[in-house]
Amino acid sequence: MIAAVLRVALVAISLALDVFAVSVGVGMRGTTRAAKFRIGAAFASAEVGMNLVGAGIGAVAGRAIGDVAAYIGFTALVGVGIYMIVESIRAKEEQLDLSAGWGLMLASLSISLDSLGIGFSIVYIGVPIAVTLGAIALASILSTTLGLAFGKRFGSTVGERAGLIAGVVLIATGGLFATLKYLHAE
């Protein structure tokens, strides 16, 4: 039970750090209460939606190629972590309004691309998918709220570091899940 909670928490927190990073950037510009609600709903929906798509792909791949699919999923998790680290180091300045319209849609999709890779692997972590998706949605909403609230106070440094930390956590999570699956298979 504790191992299952830990697995879900690692995945949810990894995704939440990415959402937090973007939310800090948006929060630096200031947002209305309505915008905060809209951003939280959009980010959480994108995170959960991409996880569902990824889980669907993972399930199909699992039936097609068996146990190897789990290791491919965990490798994808590590790859996403590496990608997040590279992107956080590049840290480009956003000029698009990420709190409404196309800007919000693009921000939601960009932060949820890592969820596609994670969704592929959540089929294999041994926790009911509804529980995992609920935890991801909750973590996304909380991190959006915190990121927007603290955006002005902490500035862009925390946002960049949050993306870096999220990448490291995803790499560690992918490695841990692969190791646990290997040890359990023995």
Backbone torsions as a table, in degrees:
resi	resn	phi	psi	omega
1	MET	NA	-45.7	-179.9
2	ILE	-64.3	-39.7	179.4
3	ALA	-63.1	-39.6	179.3
4	ALA	-65.6	-43.1	178.1
5	VAL	-62.7	-41.8	179.1
6	LEU	-62.2	-42.7	179.2
7	ARG	-61.2	-47.8	-179.7
8	VAL	-63.4	-43.4	-179.3
9	ALA	-62.2	-42.0	179.5
10	LEU	-61.2	-44.9	179.8
11	VAL	-66.2	-48.3	-177.4
12	ALA	-62.7	-42.7	-179.5
13	ILE	-68.4	-38.6	177.6
14	SER	-58.2	-46.9	179.1
15	LEU	-68.8	-36.7	-178.3
16	ALA	-64.9	-34.8	179.3
17	LEU	-64.9	-38.1	176.9
18	ASP	-63.5	-46.0	178.0
19	VAL	-62.8	-41.6	178.7
20	PHE	-58.9	-43.4	-178.7
21	ALA	-58.7	-45.8	179.6
22	VAL	-68.6	-39.9	-178.5
23	SER	-65.2	-35.5	176.2
24	VAL	-61.5	-44.5	178.9
25	GLY	-61.7	-43.0	178.4
26	VAL	-67.6	-41.1	-178.7
27	GLY	-64.5	-25.7	178.8
28	MET	-62.0	-26.2	-179.8
29	ARG	-88.3	-10.0	-178.2
30	GLY	84.7	140.3	-179.0
31	THR	-142.2	152.9	175.3
32	THR	-81.3	167.6	177.7
33	ARG	-60.8	-42.7	179.5
34	ALA	-63.1	-39.7	179.0
35	ALA	-65.9	-38.2	178.2
36	LYS	-61.3	-44.3	178.5
37	PHE	-62.9	-45.6	-178.9
38	ARG	-62.2	-43.9	-179.3
39	ILE	-66.1	-45.6	179.4
40	GLY	-59.6	-44.4	179.9
41	ALA	-65.6	-41.8	-179.2
42	ALA	-66.2	-45.1	-178.5
43	PHE	-66.1	-44.3	-179.6
44	ALA	-64.9	-42.4	179.2
45	SER	-62.6	-42.0	179.7
46	ALA	-65.7	-42.6	179.9
47	GLU	-61.6	-49.5	-178.4
48	VAL	-67.1	-43.3	179.8
49	GLY	-59.6	-45.6	179.9
50	MET	-68.3	-33.8	175.2
51	ASN	-63.9	-39.4	177.0
52	LEU	-63.1	-45.0	177.7
53	VAL	-60.9	-46.6	178.9
54	GLY	-62.6	-40.1	178.8
55	ALA	-64.6	-38.5	176.9
56	GLY	-62.3	-44.9	177.5
57	ILE	-63.4	-42.1	180.0
58	GLY	-63.1	-40.5	179.8
59	ALA	-65.5	-43.6	178.4
60	VAL	-63.2	-45.5	179.2
61	ALA	-62.8	-38.2	179.8
62	GLY	-61.8	-41.5	178.2
63	ARG	-68.6	-32.8	-176.4
64	ALA	-78.3	-40.9	-173.4
65	ILE	-121.9	5.3	173.2
66	GLY	71.9	-145.2	-174.0
67	ASP	-60.8	-24.5	179.4
68	VAL	-61.2	-29.9	-179.4
69	ALA	-59.1	-37.8	179.1
70	ALA	-61.5	-44.4	-179.2
71	TYR	-68.3	-34.0	174.4
72	ILE	-64.0	-42.0	177.7
73	GLY	-62.3	-42.9	179.4
74	PHE	-68.4	-34.7	175.2
75	THR	-65.8	-38.4	176.2
76	ALA	-61.9	-38.1	177.9
77	LEU	-61.1	-45.1	177.3
78	VAL	-63.7	-42.2	178.4
79	GLY	-61.0	-41.3	177.7
80	VAL	-64.0	-40.5	177.5
81	GLY	-60.7	-43.5	177.4
82	ILE	-62.7	-43.7	178.3
83	TYR	-58.9	-44.0	-179.4
84	MET	-63.7	-38.4	178.1
85	ILE	-64.4	-46.3	179.5
86	VAL	-60.5	-45.3	-179.7
87	GLU	-65.2	-36.0	179.9
88	SER	-71.0	-29.4	177.7
89	ILE	-73.7	-37.7	178.2
90	ARG	-67.3	-38.2	177.8
91	ALA	30.1	88.9	179.6
92	LYS	-95.8	151.5	-179.9
93	GLU	-77.5	129.9	179.2
94	GLU	-93.8	130.9	176.2
95	GLN	-106.6	-14.0	-177.7
96	LEU	-78.0	141.2	176.0
97	ASP	-72.7	110.5	-175.6
98	LEU	-91.2	8.2	-177.3
99	SER	-100.9	-3.1	-178.4
100	ALA	-159.3	159.7	172.0
101	GLY	58.3	-141.8	-177.9
102	TRP	-60.0	-36.9	179.2
103	GLY	-60.8	-43.3	178.6
104	LEU	-66.9	-40.6	178.3
105	MET	-62.9	-45.2	179.0
106	LEU	-64.1	-41.5	178.2
107	ALA	-62.8	-43.5	179.9
108	SER	-61.5	-45.1	179.1
109	LEU	-67.0	-41.0	-177.2
110	SER	-66.3	-39.4	179.6
111	ILE	-77.1	-17.1	-177.1
112	SER	-96.4	-3.7	178.0
113	LEU	-62.8	-36.3	176.3
114	ASP	-64.3	-28.1	178.4
115	SER	-66.2	-27.9	176.5
116	LEU	-61.3	-48.0	177.9
117	GLY	-65.6	-39.5	179.1
118	ILE	-68.1	-40.1	178.5
119	GLY	-57.8	-37.0	177.8
120	PHE	-58.5	-38.2	-175.7
121	SER	-92.1	-18.5	-176.5
122	ILE	-67.6	-17.5	175.9
123	VAL	-63.2	-26.0	-171.8
124	TYR	-106.1	6.2	-177.9
125	ILE	-89.7	-2.5	172.9
126	GLY	80.1	26.4	178.8
127	VAL	-127.0	140.2	177.5
128	PRO	-53.5	134.1	-173.7
129	ILE	-62.4	-33.6	179.5
130	ALA	-64.0	-39.2	178.0
131	VAL	-65.3	-45.5	-179.6
132	THR	-62.7	-46.0	-180.0
133	LEU	-65.2	-37.0	176.0
134	GLY	-62.9	-42.6	178.3
135	ALA	-65.4	-39.1	178.7
136	ILE	-65.1	-43.3	179.1
137	ALA	-63.2	-45.5	179.5
138	LEU	-62.5	-46.4	179.2
139	ALA	-62.6	-37.7	179.1
140	SER	-64.8	-44.5	-179.7
141	ILE	-65.9	-43.5	179.2
142	LEU	-64.5	-43.1	-179.0
143	SER	-69.6	-33.2	175.5
144	THR	-64.3	-47.5	-179.8
145	THR	-59.7	-47.8	-180.0
146	LEU	-65.9	-42.3	-179.9
147	GLY	-61.9	-44.1	178.4
148	LEU	-65.8	-41.0	-177.9
149	ALA	-66.8	-37.3	-176.0
150	PHE	-98.8	0.7	-177.3
151	GLY	-53.0	-50.1	-179.8
152	LYS	-68.4	-37.0	-176.0
153	ARG	-69.7	-42.8	-173.9
154	PHE	-95.0	-25.0	177.8
155	GLY	74.5	-171.0	-172.8
156	SER	-71.9	-20.7	-178.3
157	THR	-61.6	-46.1	179.4
158	VAL	-64.5	-40.0	179.4
159	GLY	-58.9	-44.7	178.9
160	GLU	-66.5	-42.3	179.6
161	ARG	-67.5	-35.5	179.1
162	ALA	-62.0	-40.8	176.9
163	GLY	-63.6	-40.1	178.1
164	LEU	-65.3	-46.1	178.9
165	ILE	-62.2	-42.6	179.3
166	ALA	-59.6	-42.1	178.5
167	GLY	-61.6	-44.7	179.0
168	VAL	-63.5	-42.5	179.5
169	VAL	-63.5	-40.8	179.0
170	LEU	-64.4	-41.2	178.1
171	ILE	-62.0	-46.3	179.3
172	ALA	-63.8	-40.6	179.8
173	THR	-63.7	-46.0	177.7
174	GLY	-59.7	-43.9	178.3
175	GLY	-64.2	-42.5	179.2
176	LEU	-64.1	-46.7	-179.9
177	PHE	-61.5	-41.9	179.5
178	ALA	-64.5	-41.7	178.9
179	THR	-64.2	-45.5	179.7
180	LEU	-62.4	-40.7	179.4
181	LYS	-65.1	-42.3	179.3
182	TYR	-62.5	-45.7	-178.8
183	LEU	-67.5	-34.5	178.8
184	HIS	-72.0	-30.6	-179.5
185	ALA	-74.0	-23.1	-177.9
186	GLU	-71.9	NA	NA
